[in-house]
Amino acid sequence: MSRAFPLWIWMLLFSIGILFSACARGIPGERLPEGSRPTAPPPGRTGGQGTVARPPASPPRPSPIEEPSGEAMTLEGRITAVIPGGYQVDGHRVHVSPEADAEGPLPVGVYVTVVGIARPDGSIEAEVLEVLRRPGAEREWESTLEQVRTDGYQIDGRRVFVLPTTEVIGDPKPGSSVYLSGFEQPDGSLVADTVIVIETEP
């Protein structure tokens, strides 16, 4: 003869079944509110440990421009070219700053004495630049002017340089008789200190 179970037993069995069913499916995770997004780690932090990024290093400062530093030297030679900021003297570049004690401007062909500092690149920073005047090279003469040049004259077949410091009296023209005083250069050309027109050709 069958026996009916009480109602509370059926309710207990029903509750146990629901509990086992929930355990089998797993507990659902927490849902985010509608429209929300996971936040990224703050700048400078990575991973779970959160490493703080260092600010970028400052760029290295440029080194100051080096001033010419070398041994003092003296050079005697002929100007072979006029270059920006100076001259080419017998294959050496000579820089002449406004602070230098220098005669000039000087044309190509004039011999000079340079006192300065040797630069690392082989050039020279001039402290003094003057026209070369050798002892015993002084000259005085009278002759006929043959040609007027951009840097002076030609007299008796010899080249005569006229510098900014040369004193010229009169109007020298081809055929004029002139008196000159100056000095002779190593190549036989002349540098005039004074030019005086004695007589002009009629």
Number of C-alpha atoms within 10 A of each C-alpha: 3 4 5 6 8 8 8 9 10 10 11 10 11 11 12 10 11 11 11 10 11 11 9 9 8 8 8 7 6 6 6 9 7 6 5 7 8 6 6 8 11 9 10 11 13 13 7 7 7 12 11 11 10 7 7 6 6 6 6 6 6 6 6 6 6 6 7 14 11 13 9 14 13 14 17 16 19 22 20 17 16 16 11 10 11 18 22 19 23 15 13 15 20 28 21 21 13 9 9 14 14 17 14 12 10 21 18 15 18 21 23 20 18 24 19 23 20 19 17 10 8 10 17 25 24 26 18 16 21 16 20 19 17 11 7 8 12 16 14 12 9 16 14 21 21 18 17 14 12 8 15 17 22 19 21 13 11 12 18 24 23 23 20 10 11 15 15 15 13 13 13 22 17 15 16 19 19 22 18 22 19 21 22 20 21 15 10 11 17 26 26 24 19 17 20 17 19 16 15 16 9 5
